[in-house]
């Protein structure tokens, strides 16, 4: 690849692949499968060296996430079955489906994804049911709303996911994360 007025396309691809690898590893829970998914997603996407870096990552992210969900769904066809609605009387550990309800900001979570707590975050994610893990990555890591996450799950898992169902599973994942964080702090004290 030759350098252009906008920069080296090879560098853009490498930077994009690094960001996508983090997402794929969180989605899959398996580093070798994550690497395969990134290779496939980057190969399927035309990367414009003049495009902004965030736009380049976003352009390949949808392909990556849907490929991950499709692969996870194929490995366990029941993993993405739509859960029955929660009863209103059952209450929720967390009342809002926003990451801040756990006491973690988006920047703190980004630090956990890329920083020294990465292995602890991955361990926690691997304990979640597959659909919750995928939804957590879509909502908390990628910042998608319930509708975008539901649309992605519909395309990749061939199920009729709705935003309300995504919201319920995301709240359950947030509750699990909040509980995990409380236990980690308690263990340090």
Secondary structure as GFF3:
##gff-version 3
##sequence-region A 1 189
A	DSSP	beta_strand	3	4	.	.	.	ID=ss1
A	DSSP	beta_strand	7	8	.	.	.	ID=ss2
A	DSSP	alpha_helix	9	28	.	.	.	ID=ss3
A	DSSP	alpha_helix	31	44	.	.	.	ID=ss4
A	DSSP	alpha_helix	53	75	.	.	.	ID=ss5
A	DSSP	three_ten_helix	88	90	.	.	.	ID=ss6
A	DSSP	three_ten_helix	99	102	.	.	.	ID=ss7
A	DSSP	alpha_helix	106	114	.	.	.	ID=ss8
A	DSSP	alpha_helix	118	127	.	.	.	ID=ss9
A	DSSP	alpha_helix	130	136	.	.	.	ID=ss10
A	DSSP	pi_helix	137	141	.	.	.	ID=ss11
A	DSSP	alpha_helix	146	157	.	.	.	ID=ss12
A	DSSP	alpha_helix	163	188	.	.	.	ID=ss13
###
